[in-house]
Amino acid sequence: MVVTALASAAPAGTVLAFDYGAKRIGVAVGETATGIAHPLVTLANRDATLDEIAALIAEWRPALLLVGLPTHADGTAHAMTARARRFASRLHARFALPVALADERFTTREATSALRDASDSASVRKGARDAVAAQVLLQAYLDEHAA
């Protein structure tokens, strides 16, 4: 996983991760001390989203926000890459927390596969997919930064 940063280093503590999408934003939470990520919630991407994120930040008190950076399979940028970067910048500006960007290629595919194995219900899979994709992203980040 490639991590680029608005934050200079990975601080210890709680991390909130975001799988940014045009319609939905998956959120996961993890702890650097345990190195374990958990899916948290899927938010509708709308005007009130930053207020909902503010409530999550107040509840979890993260040391870092991690935003998935979508790219084509070969790593080149596309329209959602720029939108995810803008989202990361808005998070940094509003919450004054360190924000890191991480390569999220294949996280949704991995989440879909894991959910298919865990549930027969298509509606359960669809509702959880974005939060599980954020969990996959965050778990890779925690694994990479464990030391």
C-alpha positions, 0 to 999 in steps of 0.5 A: 500500500502506498501512503501519501500524507498530509500528515508527516508520520503515523501517530499512535492511537485511534485511526478513522478510515474513510472509503470515499465514494460519490454516493457513500463513504465507508468508515472504519475504526482501528487502534495502532496499539492493537493493530486491528480495524473494524468496520464502523458505518456507511454514510450517505455522501451529502451536505451533512456528511462532515457533521456526521463525521464530526460526531464520529470524531467526537466519539472516537477521538482519533489521532489520525484520519486515513482516506483511501485514494482511488486510482486505476489498476495501473495506479494512474489518477482518475476523476475520483482521485481528485475528489478523494484528495479534496475530501481529505483536504476538507477533513484536515481543514475542518478538524485540524487532525493529521490526514493520510492518503492510502492506495485503495485499489481493490479494497471494494473487491476484497470487501465484496468477496469477504461479505459474499463469503459471510452472508447470503443476503445481497442487501446485507452485503451492499449495506456493509460493503463500503464500511468493510472496504474502509476496514480493509484499507485501514487494516492494510495501513495498520499492518504496514505501520506495525512495529 
